[in-house]
Amino acid sequence: MKILQVNASARATDANSTRVANRIVERLLENHPDATVQVLDLATHPAPALDNEAITALFTPTEQRNAQQAARVEQSMALVQTLQDADVLVLGVPMYNFGISGQLKNWIDNVVLNGVTFRYTDQGPQGLLKDKQAYIGFARGGIYRGTEADSQTPYLKTLLKFIGITDQHFIYAEGLNMGEQAAQTGFTQAEHDLAQALNA
C-alpha cells in the first residue's frame, strides 16, 4: 500500500489538521505495517497557482509549448503522478472562512485535469483514478458538521468522486477553538470517526 498524505494547512507546524492527518496515517500503518508514506506539506512545498500562464501552458499542445510552458506543465504532472501512484489519499483539511485553504485549492487545480484524472464522454464526466481510498481529516474551530455552514464536505465529496475516488471516509475534529474541554471532545470524536472508517 502506498499512502499519500497531503497537509493542506498554511501553517508549517502545529496545525490541527496535520495532527488529524498524522493520526489517520498512524492508524493505517497499524493495519498495514508494510505500507509506504509520502508526505506533501503544502505550507513548505506549495502547489503553483492556476494563473493565466498556467492555463495557457496546459491548453497548448505538447509540441508547441515553449520551455517555460513545458516547465509549468511538468509541475502539475509531478503532482498528478504522486496522486496516481498512491493507493490511499489522506488529506489534512483546515477550515478557513468556511472553505478550504488556498494551499489545498491550488493543489486541487493542479491535479484535477481533463484527460488526465478525468475525462468527458458522451455519458458525462468519467473519473480516471480508480481503486483508491480517501481519508479526509477536518480540523475546525467551531462545530459545522451536518450544517449548512459546512461547505467543505460536499465540495470534497463531489470533487473526489469526479476524479474517480468514490471510497471516501470523513473524520471530523471540531470545536477546537471553543475551550479546552471542547477541543478534547473534538479530537475524541475524530478518533471515533476514524475507528468507524477503518472498520467499514
NUKEGU-280188 format. One record per atom (N, C-alpha, C, CB): residue in three letters; z, x, y. Coordinates in steps of 0.02 Angstrom, whole numbers, padded with zeros to 5 digits, always signed. Last residue first. Glycine has a CB too. Layout:
BEGIN
ALAZXY/...
//
This chain:
BEGIN
ALA+00419-00753-00002/ALA+00369-00807-00003/ALA+00317-00795-00057/ALA+00335-00813+00066/ASN+00507-00654+00016/ASN+00514-00692-00045/ASN+00463-00748-00052/ASN+00584-00722-00049/LEU+00478-00608+00140/LEU+00469-00562+00084/LEU+00474-00597+00017/LEU+00520-00506+00088/ALA+00514-00718+00219/ALA+00444-00695+00217/ALA+00431-00651+00156/ALA+00427-00657+00281/GLN+00652-00725+00201/GLN+00610-00780+00179/GLN+00538-00759+00172/GLN+00615-00839+00227/ALA+00688-00604+00261/ALA+00703-00615+00191/ALA+00660-00671+00163/ALA+00777-00632+00182/LEU+00647-00631+00392/LEU+00615-00578+00354/LEU+00627-00586+00279/LEU+00640-00510+00377/ASP+00733-00732+00433/ASP+00661-00744+00431/ASP+00625-00693+00387/ASP+00631-00741+00502/HIS+00854-00660+00424/HIS+00843-00719+00382/HIS+00768-00734+00376/HIS+00880-00779+00410/GLU+00834-00564+00522/GLU+00845-00543+00453/GLU+00832-00601+00404/GLU+00917-00516+00444/ALA+00826-00649+00633/ALA+00768-00610+00613/ALA+00774-00585+00541/ALA+00759-00550+00661/GLN+00957-00695+00637/GLN+00904-00742+00622/GLN+00840-00705+00600/GLN+00889-00786+00683/THR+01019-00577+00675/THR+01035-00606+00611/THR+00982-00655+00589/THR+01104-00640+00614/PHE+00968-00563+00803/PHE+00948-00514+00752/PHE+00965-00538+00682/PHE+00983-00446+00766/GLY+01031-00677+00861/GLY+00959-00669+00861/GLY+00935-00620+00808/GLY+00934-00648+00929/THR+01166-00648+00850/THR+01139-00705+00814/THR+01063-00700+00808/THR+01158-00771+00848/GLN+01170-00542+00940/GLN+01188-00531+00869/GLN+01160-00587+00826/GLN+01264-00526+00861/ALA+01138-00611+01056/ALA+01094-00558+01032/ALA+01107-00544+00958/ALA+01103-00494+01073/ALA+01248-00695+01069/ALA+01182-00724+01059/ALA+01133-00673+01032/ALA+01155-00753+01125/GLN+01348-00600+01091/GLN+01351-00643+01032/GLN+01283-00674+01017/GLN+01403-00699+01042/GLU+01307-00540+01212/GLU+01313-00500+01151/GLU+01312-00544+01088/GLU+01377-00459+01153/GLY+01183-00630+01309/GLY+01251-00610+01292/GLY+01253-00577+01224/GLY+01297-00670+01293/MET+01050-00655+01316/MET+01095-00711+01330/MET+01168-00695+01311/MET+01072-00773+01293/ASN+00945-00578+01279/ASN+00973-00567+01345/ASN+01024-00619+01365/ASN+00916-00566+01397/LEU+00907-00624+01155/LEU+00933-00556+01159/LEU+00961-00539+01228/LEU+00878-00507+01142/GLY+00855-00740+01104/GLY+00918-00744+01140/GLY+00949-00676+01153/GLY+00966-00786+01101/GLU+00782-00687+00945/GLU+00782-00721+01010/GLU+00853-00723+01040/GLU+00754-00791+01003/ALA+00675-00629+00835/ALA+00740-00609+00862/ALA+00742-00636+00933/ALA+00750-00530+00859/TYR+00578-00689+00704/TYR+00599-00700+00773/TYR+00669-00673+00786/TYR+00597-00774+00789/ILE+00430-00667+00617/ILE+00501-00651+00618/ILE+00524-00652+00691/ILE+00515-00581+00585/PHE+00303-00733+00519/PHE+00329-00726+00587/PHE+00405-00719+00584/PHE+00309-00787+00630/HIS+00162-00690+00427/HIS+00234-00703+00424/HIS+00263-00687+00493/HIS+00268-00660+00368/GLN+00007-00732+00348/GLN+00045-00714+00408/GLN+00119-00734+00401/GLN+00014-00749+00470/ASP-00138-00720+00287/ASP-00071-00713+00257/ASP-00025-00686+00312/ASP-00072-00665+00194/THR-00256-00710+00356/THR-00226-00777+00351/THR-00157-00775+00320/THR-00271-00822+00310/ILE-00362-00623+00439/ILE-00294-00612+00413/ILE-00257-00678+00413/ILE-00256-00558+00455/GLY-00485-00642+00499/GLY-00481-00645+00427/GLY-00413-00635+00397/GLY-00526-00596+00400/ILE-00495-00655+00633/ILE-00523-00594+00605/ILE-00512-00589+00529/ILE-00493-00533+00640/PHE-00434-00779+00648/PHE-00503-00771+00671/PHE-00535-00708+00642/PHE-00504-00768+00747/LYS-00303-00756+00611/LYS-00346-00796+00566/LYS-00420-00786+00584/LYS-00328-00872+00571/LEU-00264-00687+00725/LEU-00265-00653+00661/LEU-00308-00691+00611/LEU-00194-00645+00634/LEU-00278-00790+00824/LEU-00315-00727+00828/LEU-00320-00692+00761/LEU-00281-00682+00878/THR-00188-00890+00783/THR-00259-00904+00789/THR-00300-00840+00787/THR-00274-00943+00853/LYS-00067-00818+00791/LYS-00087-00852+00728/LYS-00162-00864+00728/LYS-00048-00918+00720/LEU-00065-00780+00923/LEU-00073-00728+00873/LEU-00092-00758+00805/LEU-00008-00688+00866/TYR-00053-00910+00983/TYR-00106-00863+01002/TYR-00118-00812+00946/TYR-00089-00827+01068/PRO+00062-00968+00928/PRO-00004-00997+00915/PRO-00062-00950+00931/PRO-00012-01061+00954/THR+00158-00866+00977/THR+00148-00882+00906/THR+00080-00914+00893/THR+00203-00927+00882/GLN+00152-00864+01120/GLN+00136-00806+01079/GLN+00117-00824+01007/GLN+00193-00758+01079/SER+00198-00970+01189/SER+00126-00963+01186/SER+00105-00907+01137/SER+00097-00948+01255/ASP+00327-01062+01198/ASP+00306-01009+01152/ASP+00230-01009+01146/ASP+00338-01018+01082/ALA+00354-01172+01271/ALA+00353-01108+01307/ALA+00332-01050+01263/ALA+00421-01093+01336/GLU+00366-01278+01187/GLU+00303-01271+01223/GLU+00298-01204+01259/GLU+00295-01328+01273/THR+00452-01211+01041/THR+00449-01248+01104/THR+00380-01238+01136/THR+00505-01225+01152/GLY+00468-01131+00930/GLY+00457-01203+00919/GLY+00455-01244+00982/GLY+00509-01229+00877/ARG+00565-01014+01016/ARG+00534-01033+00953/ARG+00528-01108+00946/ARG+00574-01004+00894/TYR+00637-00974+01124/TYR+00574-01010+01136/TYR+00541-01035+01073/TYR+00526-00966+01173/ILE+00766-00910+01208/ILE+00752-00944+01145/ILE+00692-00990+01156/ILE+00814-00983+01119/GLY+00755-00746+01289/GLY+00778-00816+01283/GLY+00761-00843+01214/GLY+00747-00859+01337/GLY+00705-00621+01258/GLY+00768-00626+01293/GLY+00798-00695+01289/GLY+00759-00608+01364/ARG+00636-00576+01101/ARG+00634-00617+01161/ARG+00703-00622+01192/ARG+00606-00687+01145/ALA+00527-00509+00987/ALA+00591-00496+01021/ALA+00588-00531+01089/ALA+00606-00419+01028/PHE+00445-00536+00831/PHE+00454-00552+00901/PHE+00524-00532+00926/PHE+00442-00628+00913/GLY+00340-00468+00717/GLY+00409-00468+00737/GLY+00417-00479+00811/GLY+00442-00403+00716/ILE+00233-00516+00597/ILE+00239-00514+00669/ILE+00312-00521+00687/ILE+00196-00569+00703/TYR+00141-00456+00469/TYR+00210-00473+00486/TYR+00218-00463+00561/TYR+00263-00430+00446/ALA+00002-00492+00371/ALA+00027-00476+00437/ALA+00099-00500+00444/ALA-00018-00508+00492/GLN-00105-00430+00242/GLN-00047-00468+00264/GLN-00029-00446+00335/GLN+00013-00457+00215/LYS-00273-00446+00179/LYS-00221-00411+00217/LYS-00164-00459+00232/LYS-00250-00382+00282/ASP-00395-00493+00129/ASP-00344-00467+00084/ASP-00292-00424+00120/ASP-00376-00427+00028/LYS-00515-00449+00258/LYS-00491-00489+00202/LYS-00434-00453+00166/LYS-00548-00505+00154/LEU-00590-00459+00401/LEU-00534-00421+00374/LEU-00500-00464+00320/LEU-00483-00401+00431/LEU-00684-00543+00453/LEU-00708-00492+00407/LEU-00652-00448+00379/LEU-00758-00448+00442/GLY-00700-00717+00487/GLY-00661-00655+00490/GLY-00683-00606+00436/GLY-00587-00670+00482/GLN-00827-00804+00563/GLN-00801-00783+00498/GLN-00763-00718+00507/GLN-00858-00775+00445/PRO-00873-00948+00662/PRO-00850-00879+00655/PRO-00819-00866+00586/PRO-00799-00863+00709/GLY-01002-01059+00592/GLY-00950-01040+00639/GLY-00926-00969+00627/GLY-00891-01088+00633/GLN-01105-01077+00507/GLN-01047-01120+00497/GLN-00990-01104+00544/GLN-01023-01114+00426/ASP-01192-00980+00541/ASP-01213-01048+00553/ASP-01156-01098+00545/ASP-01270-01066+00505/THR-01077-00857+00613/THR-01125-00881+00563/THR-01147-00952+00582/THR-01095-00879+00491/TYR-01012-00713+00690/TYR-01031-00782+00696/TYR-01084-00799+00644/TYR-01056-00798+00768/ARG-00879-00608+00631/ARG-00950-00620+00647/ARG-00961-00695+00653/ARG-00997-00589+00592/PHE-00756-00478+00649/PHE-00776-00547+00638/PHE-00850-00552+00652/PHE-00735-00597+00683/THR-00753-00344+00656/THR-00695-00376+00624/THR-00704-00452+00618/THR-00632-00359+00663/VAL-00896-00329+00683/VAL-00854-00275+00656/VAL-00793-00305+00620/VAL-00830-00228+00712/GLY-00960-00432+00741/GLY-00999-00390+00696/GLY-00959-00335+00664/GLY-01056-00362+00733/ASN-00856-00425+00881/ASN-00908-00462+00846/ASN-00951-00414+00804/ASN-00953-00500+00897/LEU-00691-00369+00871/LEU-00760-00355+00892/LEU-00809-00392+00849/LEU-00774-00279+00890/VAL-00542-00329+00902/VAL-00574-00393+00887/VAL-00645-00390+00915/VAL-00534-00454+00919/VAL-00498-00206+00948/VAL-00508-00215+00876/VAL-00540-00281+00857/VAL-00442-00208+00840/ASN-00486-00208+01085/ASN-00523-00153+01054/ASN-00538-00165+00981/ASN-00483-00089+01061/ASP-00408-00316+01114/ASP-00476-00316+01140/ASP-00518-00259+01112/ASP-00474-00311+01216/ILE-00287-00274+01056/ILE-00324-00330+01028/ILE-00397-00328+01050/ILE-00293-00397+01048/TRP-00250-00175+01147/TRP-00264-00157+01077/TRP-00306-00212+01044/TRP-00198-00147+01038/ASN-00232-00252+01262/ASN-00283-00200+01261/ASN-00301-00181+01190/ASN-00260-00139+01301/LYS-00124-00331+01220/LYS-00188-00363+01236/LYS-00244-00312+01236/LYS-00185-00398+01304/LEU-00022-00236+01208/LEU-00047-00270+01148/LEU-00115-00302+01161/LEU+00002-00323+01124/GLN-00008-00199+01343/GLN-00022-00148+01292/GLN-00052-00180+01230/GLN+00041-00109+01275/GLY+00031-00315+01405/GLY-00036-00289+01420/GLY-00056-00237+01368/GLY-00038-00258+01490/SER+00119-00422+01288/SER+00115-00366+01335/SER+00042-00346+01348/SER+00154-00305+01308/ILE+00104-00602+01287/ILE+00109-00537+01255/ILE+00103-00482+01308/ILE+00053-00529+01201/GLY+00206-00717+01385/GLY+00147-00696+01349/GLY+00158-00629+01314/GLY+00088-00690+01396/PHE+00315-00746+01465/PHE+00292-00797+01419/PHE+00229-00778+01380/PHE+00280-00861+01456/ASN+00342-00621+01524/ASN+00319-00678+01564/ASN+00284-00730+01522/ASN+00272-00654+01620/TYR+00331-00545+01376/TYR+00329-00529+01447/TYR+00301-00589+01484/TYR+00287-00465+01461/MET+00407-00514+01227/MET+00382-00568+01269/MET+00388-00547+01342/MET+00420-00634+01257/PRO+00350-00393+01104/PRO+00397-00417+01155/PRO+00366-00477+01191/PRO+00415-00361+01206/VAL+00319-00365+00939/VAL+00292-00401+00997/VAL+00347-00422+01045/VAL+00252-00463+00973/GLY+00258-00265+00822/GLY+00319-00273+00859/GLY+00301-00301+00927/GLY+00358-00206+00866/LEU+00170-00300+00674/LEU+00168-00299+00747/LEU+00238-00308+00775/LEU+00122-00355+00774/VAL+00099-00233+00535/VAL+00164-00252+00563/VAL+00159-00245+00639/VAL+00221-00208+00534/LEU-00015-00263+00409/LEU-00007-00251+00481/LEU+00061-00277+00502/LEU-00064-00287+00521/VAL-00065-00193+00258/VAL-00015-00234+00292/VAL-00012-00214+00365/VAL+00055-00227+00259/ASP-00168-00112+00226/ASP-00159-00171+00185/ASP-00111-00221+00219/ASP-00131-00152+00116/ALA-00282-00024+00333/ALA-00215-00048+00317/ALA-00218-00108+00270/ALA-00178-00066+00380/ASP-00411+00005+00370/ASP-00382+00044+00315/ASP-00315+00016+00291/ASP-00373+00116+00336/GLN-00431-00076+00480/GLN-00470-00088+00419/GLN-00438-00054+00359/GLN-00542-00065+00428/LEU-00348-00011+00572/LEU-00333-00079+00551/LEU-00370-00096+00486/LEU-00352-00130+00606/THR-00411+00111+00588/THR-00341+00110+00564/THR-00322+00040+00540/THR-00294+00132+00621/GLN-00535+00066+00635/GLN-00531+00098+00570/GLN-00460+00098+00544/GLN-00556+00170+00575/VAL-00506+00018+00763/VAL-00529-00028+00711/VAL-00519+00002+00642/VAL-00603-00047+00722/LEU-00478+00138+00826/LEU-00426+00089+00819/LEU-00443+00037+00766/LEU-00413+00054+00886/ALA-00605+00195+00819/ALA-00549+00230+00787/ALA-00490+00181+00777/ALA-00526+00290+00831/MET-00681+00108+00894/MET-00694+00112+00822/MET-00638+00148+00786/MET-00760+00148+00810/SER-00633+00132+01023/SER-00622+00067+00992/SER-00630+00071+00916/SER-00671+00014+01020/GLN-00678+00264+01038/GLN-00607+00248+01047/GLN-00591+00181+01013/GLN-00589+00245+01122/GLU-00815+00251+01025/GLU-00778+00286+00973/GLU-00703+00273+00978/GLU-00792+00361+00976/VAL-00848+00194+01147/VAL-00853+00153+01086/VAL-00814+00185+01029/VAL-00927+00144+01066/ARG-00828+00307+01227/ARG-00787+00247+01237/ARG-00789+00202+01175/ARG-00810+00208+01299/ALA-00926+00394+01181/ALA-00855+00414+01176/ALA-00810+00353+01183/ALA-00838+00466+01229/ALA-01040+00324+01215/ALA-01026+00338+01145/ALA-00953+00356+01134/ALA-01071+00395+01119/GLN-01030+00329+01355/GLN-01027+00265+01320/GLN-01010+00274+01246/GLN-01093+00227+01327/GLN-01046+00466+01376/GLN-00985+00432+01398/GLN-00976+00366+01362/GLN-00986+00422+01474/ALA-01175+00490+01326/ALA-01117+00523+01295/ALA-01052+00488+01314/ALA-01114+00597+01317/ASN-01262+00331+01315/ASN-01254+00399+01339/ASN-01189+00427+01310/ASN-01253+00402+01417/ARG-01347+00232+01194/ARG-01286+00249+01230/ARG-01288+00321+01255/ARG-01225+00238+01186/GLN-01453+00201+01114/GLN-01466+00203+01186/GLN-01403+00222+01226/GLN-01491+00137+01209/GLU-01414+00191+00984/GLU-01462+00244+01000/GLU-01475+00251+01075/GLU-01527+00232+00964/THR-01331+00075+00990/THR-01304+00142+00975/THR-01350+00197+00998/THR-01293+00149+00901/PRO-01354-00036+01129/PRO-01371-00014+01061/PRO-01351+00059+01051/PRO-01446-00023+01047/THR-01219-00095+01224/THR-01277-00052+01224/THR-01293-00029+01152/THR-01267+00009+01270/PHE-01100-00159+01214/PHE-01160-00200+01208/PHE-01225-00159+01213/PHE-01160-00253+01261/LEU-01008-00059+01234/LEU-01007-00095+01171/LEU-01070-00136+01160/LEU-00947-00140+01168/ALA-01037-00019+01366/ALA-01046+00028+01310/ALA-01051-00009+01244/ALA-00988+00078+01308/THR-01003-00133+01438/THR-01071-00108+01440/THR-01084-00062+01381/THR-01085-00071+01506/ILE-00866-00138+01410/ILE-00910-00193+01388/ILE-00983-00170+01387/ILE-00902-00254+01434/ALA-00825-00019+01473/ALA-00816-00028+01401/ALA-00863-00082+01374/ALA-00743-00045+01386/GLU-00856-00043+01607/GLU-00888+00013+01573/GLU-00883+00005+01497/GLU-00855+00080+01594/ASN-00773-00152+01635/ASN-00846-00160+01638/ASN-00881-00104+01600/ASN-00869-00161+01711/ASP-00638-00142+01513/ASP-00666-00149+01580/ASP-00742-00153+01577/ASP-00644-00090+01625/LEU-00514-00154+01419/LEU-00582-00179+01412/LEU-00609-00193+01483/LEU-00585-00244+01367/ALA-00417-00003+01415/ALA-00430-00071+01439/ALA-00503-00090+01428/ALA-00412-00077+01513/PRO-00367+00089+01269/PRO-00401+00083+01333/PRO-00415+00011+01351/PRO-00466+00123+01333/ALA-00200+00090+01205/ALA-00271+00075+01195/ALA-00304+00067+01263/ALA-00279+00010+01152/PRO-00080+00222+01225/PRO-00108+00157+01243/PRO-00182+00150+01224/PRO-00101+00145+01317/HIS+00034+00296+01162/HIS-00037+00304+01146/HIS-00072+00238+01161/HIS-00048+00326+01071/THR+00156+00255+01208/THR+00140+00326+01213/THR+00067+00341+01198/THR+00184+00365+01166/ALA+00147+00118+01190/ALA+00176+00144+01252/ALA+00157+00216+01262/ALA+00253+00136+01251/LEU+00098+00094+01064/LEU+00052+00082+01120/LEU+00081+00103+01188/LEU+00033+00010+01123/ASP+00110+00181+00925/ASP+00152+00161+00980/ASP+00109+00155+01043/ASP+00211+00211+00992/LEU+00077+00161+00765/LEU+00040+00166+00827/LEU+00085+00138+00882/LEU-00029+00127+00824/VAL+00111+00235+00612/VAL+00140+00202+00671/VAL+00096+00215+00732/VAL+00213+00226+00684/GLN+00083+00209+00445/GLN+00055+00239+00505/GLN+00081+00200+00564/GLN-00023+00240+00503/VAL+00152+00235+00287/VAL+00159+00201+00351/VAL+00126+00242+00406/VAL+00234+00190+00368/THR+00129+00198+00114/THR+00124+00245+00170/THR+00125+00204+00235/THR+00059+00288+00165/ALA+00229+00156-00031/ALA+00184+00139+00025/ALA+00184+00193+00078/ALA+00206+00072+00056/ASP+00318+00173-00130/ASP+00261+00220-00128/ASP+00213+00206-00071/ASP+00224+00217-00194/PRO+00410+00069-00121/PRO+00430+00137-00101/PRO+00374+00188-00098/PRO+00482+00162-00147/HIS+00412-00079-00088/HIS+00354-00039-00105/HIS+00367+00033-00084/HIS+00289-00066-00069/ASN+00534-00131-00053/ASN+00496-00164-00107/ASN+00437-00124-00131/ASN+00472-00231-00083/GLU+00570-00044+00047/GLU+00617-00056-00008/GLU+00581-00087-00068/GLU+00675-00101+00015/LEU+00464-00057+00132/LEU+00469+00005+00094/LEU+00520-00002+00037/LEU+00487+00063+00139/LEU+00495-00180+00189/LEU+00434-00173+00149/LEU+00436-00111+00105/LEU+00372-00170+00195/ARG+00610-00145+00258/ARG+00615-00191+00202/ARG+00552-00189+00158/ARG+00626-00263+00228/GLU+00555-00057+00354/GLU+00608-00035+00308/GLU+00612-00080+00247/GLU+00676-00034+00345/VAL+00468-00144+00422/VAL+00441-00089+00382/VAL+00492-00063+00333/VAL+00416-00032+00428/ILE+00563-00226+00485/ILE+00513-00254+00439/ILE+00486-00200+00393/ILE+00456-00288+00479/ARG+00627-00132+00565/ARG+00664-00164+00511/ARG+00617-00196+00460/ARG+00712-00217+00539/ASN+00527-00099+00655/ASN+00555-00047+00611/ASN+00591-00078+00552/ASN+00603-00001+00651/ALA+00513-00223+00720/ALA+00458-00196+00680/ALA+00483-00143+00632/ALA+00403-00167+00725/VAL+00638-00228+00785/VAL+00620-00279+00736/VAL+00564-00254+00691/VAL+00599-00344+00771/ARG+00627-00115+00868/ARG+00682-00120+00820/ARG+00666-00171+00765/ARG+00747-00140+00856/THR+00520-00153+00946/THR+00511-00097+00900/THR+00566-00097+00847/THR+00511-00031+00938/SER+00583-00254+01017/SER+00527-00272+00973/SER+00512-00216+00924/SER+00464-00288+01015/ASN+00676-00182+01092/ASN+00699-00227+01039/ASN+00643-00247+00991/ASN+00729-00290+01071/ALA+00657-00011+01127/ALA+00628-00078+01133/ALA+00653-00122+01076/ALA+00551-00075+01133/ASP+00696+00123+01133/ASP+00747+00070+01140/ASP+00718+00000+01151/ASP+00792+00087+01197/THR+00548+00195+01207/THR+00610+00199+01168/THR+00653+00138+01181/THR+00648+00264+01184/ALA+00439+00155+01280/ALA+00428+00203+01226/ALA+00489+00209+01181/ALA+00410+00271+01254/ARG+00394-00004+01330/ARG+00448+00045+01327/ARG+00438+00091+01267/ARG+00517+00010+01323/ALA+00301-00098+01313/ALA+00286-00048+01365/ALA+00339+00007+01365/ALA+00283-00081+01434/SER+00274-00136+01139/SER+00314-00137+01200/SER+00288-00085+01249/SER+00388-00123+01184/ALA+00212-00136+01017/ALA+00174-00160+01074/ALA+00215-00165+01138/ALA+00146-00227+01059/ASN+00179-00043+00880/ASN+00233-00058+00927/ASN+00202-00074+00994/ASN+00283+00002+00933/VAL+00115-00072+00728/VAL+00094-00068+00798/VAL+00152-00090+00842/VAL+00030-00112+00810/GLN+00098-00001+00575/GLN+00147-00029+00620/GLN+00124-00018+00691/GLN+00217+00002+00609/LEU+00015-00023+00429/LEU+00003-00003+00499/LEU+00054-00039+00542/LEU-00070-00021+00521/ILE+00030+00032+00265/ILE+00060-00009+00318/ILE+00041+00020+00386/ILE+00137-00014+00310/LYS-00042+00026+00110/LYS-00044+00060+00175/LYS-00020+00012+00229/LYS-00116+00086+00191/MET+00000+00042-00060/MET+00000+00000+00000/MET+00000+00043+00063/MET+00061-00047+00000/
//
